[in-house]
Amino acid sequence: MARMDFEVVVLAGGTSRKLNPLVSQEVPKALLPVANRPVLSYVLELLEASNLKDLIVVVEGEDAALRIGGWISGAYVDRLHVEVAAVPEGVGTAGALRAVASYLTANDVLIVSGDLVTDVPPGAVAATHRRHSAVVTALLCPAPVSGPSDTGTSGGKEKAKKPVRCNIVGLDPTRQYLLHMATGAEVEKDIRVQKSILRAVGQIEIRVDLMDAHMYAFKRSVLQDILDQKDKFHSIRQDILPYLIRTQLNSEVSDNGVIKSESGMDNISSQNDLRWLSQHREIAPSAFQEPHAFGLKSLPDARRTHKCCVYIANESKYCARLNSIQAYSDINRDVVGEASHLSGYSFSAQNNIIHPSAELGSKTTVGPQCMLAEGSKLGDKCSVKRSVIGRHCRIGSNVKIVNSIVMNHVTIEDGCSIQGSVVCSNVQLQERVVLKDCQVGAGYVVTTGSEHKSESLARK
């Protein structure tokens, strides 16, 4: 896929409130470390491996954009050509795209969330999009698993992992077309599907085990039209994608350009919709034009419709988004565990990574599925299990760290116990601190002998 065929936009976000206190002005979401490297690096290297090296990275907030741009310049010099665009905070994914849409010129655009950690090749999504001449193609992945045991809250007893219920997805019988999608609060409502779509496909397969990975291929001209004419659209997932799904097969365009609305749950009437849909039809003739080949019923004037497609990743592929604190812990666990091929590191025979410059005291053990970064020192009789420890940490004696993430330049004094927690950079844990299922924001000092459970500790 050359750049002339597909342009790539990475939506890197800013300082997500859902990730407080892990994110800060100094560490925007895209730079949160996963297995000791920024989460954004996973998307950038996935794209690089697919020979997609000309990218636009959109960041919310000027400060965050400067930090992310500076990191990219240092880490990917001579490897990627990246333009970093700053947009105001809170504009949403549609607003972020709207800001850069005029710079896009290729026929198709690949849009990827900067918090995605996956080994699904973008080329597979792009190829599906091209093969079906779709207006949008979404990557759907088997829903990741999560649960109390993943962050150490099970008290040592492993509980069964629970699949995360991400979306209700409606597919056609061939599992190529996206006919319905609901998420969050929407999943408790009745499923409402356009009558014209039901007539077209005959039946819909409802899936609750698939996650919208937030990797989309769009026909660029259609996307630009929507962004221009639907100026209140805020989100790709909540606004643009549902709009395209419900308008496929919803109306017919007569020879004079007038829309004849189908009877159904939505009617399209505004002049803006009329103009957009007319252009839309001319740009994107649908593969619904061969209905019988795709298991569809015969459609009147089917070539005038557009369609939304899906690429469903194989269950063997890894796919997760860093969009919550729980997800942050889970992804770190996975990337040093079952998905260690994504880490970019070579694991030892003990199935861990201990940097040559790290120092371990007497009778200190670092178990499998652990990572200990450069310059960190552990005292005597420490135990580290299923955890990631960052750079230049100073850890005393008789310290236990289980199912946790400890970032850079952290000081942990003697006798501390950390379980199922995230400890951000430059934190100091004084002697005999006990943390269970906590998040400690950057630079915080936890005082001697204090015990905390399921707390968020941060400087005010």
C-alpha positions as CSV (number, residue, x, y, z in Angstrom):
1,M,0.0,0.0,0.0
2,A,1.7,3.1,-1.2
3,R,0.9,6.5,0.3
4,M,-0.8,7.6,-2.9
5,D,-3.3,4.7,-2.3
6,F,-4.0,5.2,1.4
7,E,-3.2,8.2,3.6
8,V,-2.9,7.4,7.3
9,V,-4.2,9.5,10.2
10,V,-3.4,8.4,13.7
11,L,-5.7,9.9,16.4
12,A,-3.5,10.1,19.5
13,G,-5.8,11.9,21.9
14,G,-4.5,14.1,24.7
15,T,-4.7,13.8,28.4
16,S,-7.7,11.5,28.9
17,R,-9.6,12.0,32.1
18,K,-10.5,8.3,32.2
19,L,-6.8,7.6,32.7
20,N,-6.2,10.0,35.7
21,P,-3.9,9.9,37.6
22,L,-1.8,8.0,35.1
23,V,-1.7,10.8,32.5
24,S,-0.5,14.3,33.1
25,Q,0.7,17.4,31.3
26,E,4.2,15.7,31.2
27,V,2.8,12.3,30.2
28,P,-0.1,12.5,27.7
29,K,-2.0,9.3,26.9
30,A,0.0,8.5,23.8
31,L,3.3,8.4,25.9
32,L,2.0,6.1,28.6
33,P,4.4,3.3,28.9
34,V,3.3,-0.2,27.9
35,A,6.1,-2.7,28.6
36,N,8.4,0.3,29.1
37,R,7.7,2.0,25.7
38,P,5.0,4.5,24.8
39,V,1.7,3.0,23.7
40,L,1.8,5.1,20.5
41,S,4.9,3.2,19.5
42,Y,2.9,0.0,18.9
43,V,0.7,1.7,16.3
44,L,3.7,3.4,14.6
45,E,5.7,0.3,14.3
46,L,2.7,-1.7,13.1
47,L,2.3,0.9,10.3
48,E,6.0,0.9,9.6
49,A,5.9,-2.9,9.2
50,S,3.2,-2.4,6.6
51,N,5.3,0.1,4.7
52,L,3.0,2.9,5.7
53,K,5.6,5.5,6.6
54,D,3.9,8.8,5.8
55,L,1.6,9.7,8.7
56,I,-0.4,12.5,10.2
57,V,-0.6,12.2,14.0
58,V,-3.4,14.4,15.5
59,V,-3.0,15.3,19.2
60,E,-5.4,17.2,21.4
61,G,-3.6,20.1,23.1
62,E,-0.5,22.1,22.1
63,D,1.7,20.9,25.0
64,A,0.8,17.3,24.4
65,A,1.5,17.7,20.6
66,L,4.9,19.2,21.3
67,R,5.9,16.4,23.7
68,I,4.6,13.7,21.3
69,G,6.2,15.3,18.3
70,G,9.5,15.6,20.1
71,W,9.5,11.9,21.1
72,I,8.6,10.8,17.6
73,S,11.4,13.0,16.1
74,G,13.9,11.3,18.3
75,A,12.6,7.7,18.2
76,Y,11.7,7.5,14.5
77,V,14.2,9.8,12.7
78,D,15.0,8.3,9.3
79,R,12.3,5.7,9.8
80,L,9.0,7.6,9.4
81,H,7.8,10.8,8.0
82,V,5.3,12.1,10.5
83,E,3.4,15.4,10.6
84,V,2.0,16.2,14.1
85,A,-1.1,18.3,14.1
86,A,-2.4,19.9,17.3
87,V,-6.1,20.4,17.8
88,P,-8.1,21.9,20.8
89,E,-8.9,19.5,23.6
90,G,-12.3,18.0,23.6
91,V,-13.0,18.2,19.8
92,G,-13.6,14.5,19.6
93,T,-12.4,12.1,16.9
94,A,-14.6,13.7,14.2
95,G,-13.3,17.2,15.2
96,A,-9.7,15.9,15.0
97,L,-10.3,14.6,11.5
98,R,-12.1,17.8,10.5
99,A,-9.0,19.8,11.3
100,V,-6.8,17.8,8.9
101,A,-9.3,16.7,6.3
102,S,-8.4,19.4,3.8
103,Y,-4.8,18.1,3.7
104,L,-5.9,14.6,2.6
105,T,-5.8,13.9,-1.1
106,A,-5.6,10.1,-1.6
107,N,-8.7,8.1,-2.6
108,D,-8.8,6.3,0.7
109,V,-7.8,7.2,4.3
110,L,-6.8,4.7,7.0
111,I,-7.7,6.1,10.5
112,V,-6.1,4.4,13.5
113,S,-6.5,5.1,17.2
114,G,-3.2,5.8,18.8
115,D,-4.2,3.7,21.9
116,L,-4.5,0.5,19.8
117,V,-2.2,-2.4,20.6
118,T,-2.6,-5.1,18.0
119,D,-0.8,-7.4,15.5
120,V,-3.6,-7.3,12.9
121,P,-2.0,-6.0,9.7
122,P,-3.6,-2.7,8.5
123,G,-3.1,-4.0,4.9
124,A,-5.8,-6.6,5.6
125,V,-8.4,-3.9,6.4
126,A,-7.3,-1.8,3.5
127,A,-7.5,-4.8,1.1
128,T,-11.0,-5.6,2.3
129,H,-12.1,-2.0,1.8
130,R,-10.8,-1.9,-1.7
131,R,-12.1,-5.3,-2.7
132,H,-15.7,-4.3,-1.7
133,S,-15.5,-0.6,-2.9
134,A,-16.8,0.3,0.5
135,V,-17.4,3.7,1.9
136,V,-16.1,2.5,5.3
137,T,-14.5,-0.7,6.5
138,A,-14.1,-1.3,10.3
139,L,-11.7,-3.7,12.0
140,L,-13.6,-5.9,14.5
141,C,-11.6,-8.1,16.9
142,P,-12.6,-10.8,19.4
143,A,-13.4,-9.0,22.6
144,P,-10.4,-9.0,25.0
145,V,-10.7,-10.7,28.4
146,S,-10.4,-9.0,31.7
147,G,-11.2,-9.6,35.3
148,P,-10.2,-9.2,38.9
149,S,-7.4,-11.7,38.8
150,D,-5.7,-9.8,36.0
151,T,-4.7,-7.0,38.4
152,G,-4.1,-9.1,41.4
153,T,-7.4,-8.5,43.2
154,S,-8.2,-12.1,43.6
155,G,-6.1,-12.5,46.7
156,G,-3.9,-15.2,45.1
157,K,-6.7,-17.3,43.9
158,E,-7.0,-17.2,40.1
159,K,-10.6,-16.4,39.0
160,A,-11.8,-17.1,35.5
161,K,-11.1,-14.2,33.1
162,K,-14.3,-12.5,31.8
163,P,-14.8,-11.3,28.3
164,V,-15.4,-7.6,28.0
165,R,-18.8,-6.9,26.5
166,C,-17.8,-4.2,24.0
167,N,-20.5,-3.9,21.4
168,I,-23.6,-5.4,19.9
169,V,-22.8,-5.9,16.2
170,G,-25.2,-6.8,13.5
171,L,-23.7,-8.5,10.4
172,D,-25.1,-9.9,7.2
173,P,-25.1,-13.7,6.8
174,T,-21.8,-13.5,4.9
175,R,-20.2,-11.5,7.7
176,Q,-18.9,-8.9,5.3
177,Y,-21.3,-6.0,5.8
178,L,-21.8,-4.0,9.0
179,L,-25.6,-3.5,9.5
180,H,-25.8,-2.4,13.1
181,M,-23.6,-1.4,16.0
182,A,-24.4,-0.3,19.5
183,T,-22.1,0.3,22.4
184,G,-22.1,1.5,26.1
185,A,-25.6,2.6,27.3
186,E,-27.0,1.8,23.8
187,V,-26.7,-2.0,24.3
188,E,-29.5,-1.9,26.9
189,K,-32.0,-0.5,24.4
190,D,-34.0,-2.4,21.8
191,I,-32.1,-3.1,18.6
192,R,-33.6,-1.0,15.8
193,V,-32.6,-1.8,12.3
194,Q,-33.6,0.0,9.1
195,K,-36.4,-1.9,7.3
196,S,-34.6,-1.5,4.0
197,I,-31.6,-3.3,5.4
198,L,-33.6,-6.1,6.8
199,R,-35.4,-6.5,3.4
200,A,-32.0,-6.6,1.7
201,V,-30.3,-9.2,3.8
202,G,-33.2,-11.3,5.0
203,Q,-31.6,-11.9,8.4
204,I,-29.0,-10.3,10.6
205,E,-26.4,-12.1,12.8
206,I,-26.1,-10.4,16.2
207,R,-22.7,-10.7,17.8
208,V,-21.8,-9.6,21.3
209,D,-18.2,-10.9,21.3
210,L,-16.6,-8.4,19.0
211,M,-14.7,-5.2,19.7
212,D,-14.6,-2.2,17.5
213,A,-10.8,-1.7,17.3
214,H,-11.0,1.9,16.0
215,M,-9.1,1.2,12.9
216,Y,-11.2,2.3,9.9
217,A,-10.7,2.6,6.2
218,F,-12.8,5.4,4.7
219,K,-13.4,6.6,1.2
220,R,-11.8,10.0,1.5
221,S,-14.3,12.1,-0.5
222,V,-17.3,10.7,1.4
223,L,-15.6,11.3,4.8
224,Q,-14.8,14.9,3.8
225,D,-18.4,15.5,2.8
226,I,-19.7,14.2,6.1
227,L,-17.2,16.3,8.1
228,D,-18.1,19.4,6.1
229,Q,-21.9,19.0,6.2
230,K,-22.4,17.4,9.5
231,D,-20.6,20.0,11.6
232,K,-22.1,18.8,14.9
233,F,-20.8,15.3,14.5
234,H,-18.3,14.8,17.3
235,S,-17.2,11.2,17.1
236,I,-16.4,8.7,14.4
237,R,-17.8,5.8,16.5
238,Q,-20.9,7.6,17.9
239,D,-21.8,9.8,14.9
240,I,-20.2,9.1,11.6
241,L,-20.2,5.3,11.6
242,P,-23.9,5.0,12.7
243,Y,-24.9,7.6,10.1
244,L,-23.3,5.6,7.3
245,I,-24.7,2.3,8.6
246,R,-28.3,3.5,8.8
247,T,-28.2,5.2,5.5
248,Q,-27.0,2.2,3.5
249,L,-30.0,1.1,1.5
250,N,-32.1,3.6,3.3
251,S,-32.9,5.7,0.2
252,E,-32.8,5.7,-3.6
253,V,-31.5,8.5,-5.8
254,S,-33.6,9.2,-8.8
255,D,-32.2,10.4,-12.1
256,N,-32.9,14.1,-11.2
257,G,-31.0,13.7,-7.9
258,V,-34.1,13.6,-5.6
259,I,-34.0,11.2,-2.7
260,K,-37.0,8.9,-2.4
261,S,-37.0,7.8,1.3
262,E,-37.8,4.3,2.3
263,S,-40.2,3.8,5.1
264,G,-38.2,3.0,8.2
265,M,-36.9,4.3,11.4
266,D,-35.1,7.2,9.7
267,N,-36.0,9.4,6.8
268,I,-33.4,11.6,5.1
269,S,-34.8,15.0,4.1
270,S,-32.4,17.9,4.6
271,Q,-30.7,19.6,1.6
272,N,-27.3,18.8,3.1
273,D,-28.1,15.1,3.2
274,L,-29.4,15.3,-0.3
275,R,-26.2,16.9,-1.6
276,W,-24.0,14.5,0.3
277,L,-25.8,11.4,-0.7
278,S,-25.9,12.4,-4.3
279,Q,-22.1,12.8,-4.4
280,H,-21.8,9.7,-2.3
281,R,-23.6,7.5,-4.8
282,E,-21.5,8.8,-7.7
283,I,-18.2,8.2,-5.8
284,A,-18.9,4.9,-4.2
285,P,-21.0,2.5,-6.3
286,S,-21.7,-0.5,-4.0
287,A,-20.9,-4.1,-4.2
288,F,-24.5,-4.6,-3.2
289,Q,-24.9,-4.4,-6.9
290,E,-24.5,-8.2,-7.0
291,P,-26.9,-9.1,-4.3
292,H,-27.2,-12.8,-5.0
293,A,-23.4,-13.3,-4.8
294,F,-23.4,-12.0,-1.2
295,G,-26.5,-13.8,0.0
296,L,-28.7,-10.8,-0.3
297,K,-32.2,-10.6,-1.6
298,S,-32.8,-8.9,-4.9
299,L,-32.8,-5.1,-4.5
300,P,-34.4,-2.5,-6.7
301,D,-31.7,-0.4,-8.3
302,A,-29.1,-1.9,-6.0
303,R,-26.2,-0.2,-7.7
304,R,-27.3,3.1,-6.3
305,T,-26.7,2.0,-2.7
306,H,-23.5,2.3,-0.6
307,K,-22.2,-0.1,2.0
308,C,-20.3,-0.4,5.2
309,C,-18.0,-3.4,5.5
310,V,-16.0,-5.2,8.2
311,Y,-12.8,-7.1,8.5
312,I,-13.0,-9.5,11.4
313,A,-9.7,-10.5,12.8
314,N,-8.8,-14.1,13.5
315,E,-9.0,-15.2,17.1
316,S,-5.3,-15.8,17.2
317,K,-4.6,-12.1,16.7
318,Y,-4.1,-9.8,19.7
319,C,-6.2,-6.6,19.8
320,A,-6.8,-4.2,22.7
321,R,-7.3,-0.5,23.3
322,L,-5.7,1.4,26.2
323,N,-8.9,3.3,27.0
324,S,-9.2,2.7,30.8
325,I,-7.0,2.0,33.8
326,Q,-8.1,-1.6,33.7
327,A,-7.1,-1.9,30.1
328,Y,-3.8,-0.3,30.9
329,S,-3.0,-3.0,33.4
330,D,-4.3,-5.8,31.2
331,I,-2.3,-4.7,28.2
332,N,0.9,-4.5,30.2
333,R,0.2,-8.0,31.5
334,D,-0.4,-9.3,28.0
335,V,2.6,-7.7,26.3
336,V,5.0,-9.3,28.8
337,G,2.9,-12.5,28.8
338,E,0.8,-14.2,26.1
339,A,1.4,-11.4,23.5
340,S,5.1,-11.0,24.2
341,H,5.8,-11.0,20.5
342,L,4.4,-7.4,20.5
343,S,6.9,-6.1,23.0
344,G,9.8,-5.9,20.5
345,Y,12.1,-7.6,23.1
346,S,13.7,-11.0,23.3
347,F,12.7,-12.8,26.5
348,S,15.1,-14.9,28.5
349,A,14.8,-18.7,29.1
350,Q,13.0,-17.7,32.3
351,N,10.4,-15.9,30.2
352,N,11.4,-12.4,31.5
353,I,13.5,-9.5,30.6
354,I,16.1,-8.2,33.0
355,H,18.3,-5.4,31.5
356,P,22.0,-6.1,31.8
357,S,22.5,-2.8,33.8
358,A,19.8,-3.8,36.4
359,E,21.1,-5.0,39.8
360,L,19.5,-7.6,42.0
361,G,20.2,-8.1,45.7
362,S,20.8,-11.4,47.5
363,K,17.8,-13.9,47.4
364,T,15.8,-11.5,45.2
365,T,13.7,-13.2,42.5
366,V,12.2,-11.9,39.3
367,G,9.6,-14.3,38.0
368,P,8.4,-15.1,34.5
369,Q,6.3,-12.5,32.6
370,C,8.3,-9.7,34.2
371,M,10.3,-6.8,32.8
372,L,13.1,-4.9,34.7
373,A,14.4,-1.9,32.8
374,E,17.9,-0.3,32.6
375,G,19.5,1.1,35.7
376,S,17.0,-0.2,38.2
377,K,18.3,-1.7,41.5
378,L,16.5,-4.1,43.9
379,G,17.7,-4.9,47.4
380,D,17.8,-8.2,49.2
381,K,14.9,-10.7,49.5
382,C,12.6,-9.0,47.0
383,S,10.0,-10.8,45.0
384,V,8.7,-9.6,41.6
385,K,5.9,-11.5,39.9
386,R,4.1,-10.7,36.6
387,S,5.1,-7.0,36.8
388,V,6.8,-4.3,34.8
389,I,9.4,-2.1,36.4
390,G,10.7,1.0,34.6
391,R,14.1,2.7,34.4
392,H,16.3,3.8,37.2
393,C,14.1,2.7,40.0
394,R,15.5,2.2,43.5
395,I,13.8,-0.6,45.4
396,G,14.8,-1.5,49.0
397,S,14.9,-4.9,50.7
398,N,12.0,-7.3,51.5
399,V,9.7,-5.6,48.8
400,K,7.0,-7.6,47.1
401,I,5.6,-6.5,43.7
402,V,2.8,-8.5,42.1
403,N,0.7,-7.8,39.0
404,S,1.8,-4.2,39.0
405,I,3.4,-1.5,36.8
406,V,6.1,0.6,38.3
407,M,7.2,3.5,35.9
408,N,10.5,5.3,35.9
409,H,12.6,6.8,38.7
410,V,10.4,5.4,41.4
411,T,11.8,4.9,45.0
412,I,10.4,2.0,47.0
413,E,11.7,1.7,50.5
414,D,12.1,-1.5,52.6
415,G,9.2,-3.7,53.4
416,C,6.7,-2.4,50.9
417,S,4.0,-4.6,49.3
418,I,2.5,-3.6,46.0
419,Q,-0.3,-5.7,44.4
420,G,-2.4,-5.0,41.3
421,S,-1.3,-1.3,41.3
422,V,0.1,1.3,38.9
423,V,2.9,3.5,40.3
424,C,3.8,6.4,38.1
425,S,7.2,8.0,37.6
426,N,9.1,9.8,40.4
427,V,6.8,8.4,43.1
428,Q,8.3,7.7,46.5
429,L,6.9,4.9,48.7
430,Q,8.3,5.1,52.2
431,E,8.9,2.1,54.4
432,R,6.3,-0.6,54.8
433,V,3.7,0.9,52.5
434,V,1.0,-1.5,51.4
435,L,-0.8,-0.8,48.1
436,K,-3.5,-3.1,46.7
437,D,-5.4,-2.1,43.5
438,C,-4.2,1.5,43.6
439,Q,-3.0,4.1,41.2
440,V,-0.4,6.5,42.4
441,G,0.1,9.7,40.3
442,A,3.5,11.0,39.3
443,G,5.6,12.6,42.0
444,Y,3.4,11.5,44.9
445,V,4.9,10.5,48.3
446,V,3.2,7.7,50.2
447,T,4.1,8.0,53.8
448,T,5.6,5.4,56.1
449,G,3.5,2.4,57.1
450,S,0.3,3.6,55.3
451,E,-2.0,1.0,53.7
452,H,-4.2,1.8,50.7
453,K,-6.7,-0.4,48.9
454,S,-8.6,0.6,45.7
455,E,-7.5,4.2,45.9
456,S,-6.3,6.8,43.5
457,L,-3.5,8.8,45.0
458,A,-2.3,12.0,43.3
459,R,-0.9,15.4,44.1
460,K,-3.5,18.1,44.2
